Amino acid sequence: MSLAAVVTEMSALGEIGVSPPVDWLPLLKWTPERFWSHWRTRAARLRQAEAQQEIDTVLSDHEMPS
């Protein structure tokens, strides 16, 4: 996933009403995903893409000259 796609997905997840306010109401962590358009799956996919983006950045910064 490109950096632009990661930023776009992060913005989409941050919109009001897209994900439940689990910080304020922890009980919502156990609400089925179908009520909030699969926010857990989208957040996990975003977390994985961000980690991969960081790994790619670190590896590209430390490439050995040919």
C-alpha positions as CSV (number, residue, x, y, z in Angstrom):
1,M,0.0,0.0,0.0
2,S,1.5,3.4,-1.0
3,L,1.9,6.3,1.4
4,A,-1.0,8.1,-0.2
5,A,-3.3,5.1,0.2
6,V,-2.3,4.8,3.9
7,V,-3.0,8.5,4.5
8,T,-6.3,8.3,2.7
9,E,-7.4,5.2,4.7
10,M,-6.3,6.9,7.9
11,S,-8.4,10.0,7.1
12,A,-11.4,7.8,6.2
13,L,-11.1,5.9,9.6
14,G,-10.8,9.2,11.4
15,E,-14.1,10.6,10.1
16,I,-16.9,11.1,12.6
17,G,-19.2,8.1,12.7
18,V,-17.0,5.7,10.9
19,S,-15.7,4.0,14.0
20,P,-17.3,3.7,17.4
21,P,-15.9,5.9,20.2
22,V,-14.3,3.0,22.1
23,D,-12.1,5.3,24.1
24,W,-15.2,6.9,25.7
25,L,-17.4,3.8,25.9
26,P,-15.1,0.7,26.2
27,L,-18.2,-1.6,26.0
28,L,-18.4,-0.8,22.3
29,K,-15.2,-2.8,21.7
30,W,-17.4,-5.9,21.8
31,T,-20.0,-4.5,19.4
32,P,-20.2,-6.6,16.2
33,E,-18.3,-5.0,13.2
34,R,-21.3,-5.1,11.0
35,F,-22.8,-2.1,12.9
36,W,-19.7,0.1,12.1
37,S,-18.7,-1.0,8.6
38,H,-15.8,-3.3,9.7
39,W,-13.8,-0.8,11.5
40,R,-11.6,-3.3,13.3
41,T,-10.6,-5.0,10.0
42,R,-9.9,-1.6,8.4
43,A,-7.8,-0.5,11.4
44,A,-5.8,-3.8,11.4
45,R,-5.2,-3.5,7.7
46,L,-4.1,0.1,8.2
47,R,-1.8,-0.8,11.1
48,Q,-0.2,-3.5,8.9
49,A,0.3,-1.1,5.9
50,E,1.8,1.6,8.2
51,A,4.3,-0.9,9.6
52,Q,5.2,-2.1,6.1
53,Q,5.7,1.5,5.0
54,E,8.0,2.1,7.9
55,I,10.0,-1.0,7.1
56,D,10.3,0.0,3.5
57,T,11.5,3.5,4.5
58,V,14.1,2.1,6.9
59,L,15.4,-0.4,4.3
60,S,15.6,2.2,1.5
61,D,17.5,4.5,3.8
62,H,20.1,1.8,4.6
63,E,20.6,0.3,1.2
64,M,24.1,-0.8,0.4
65,P,25.7,0.9,-2.6
66,S,26.1,-1.4,-5.6
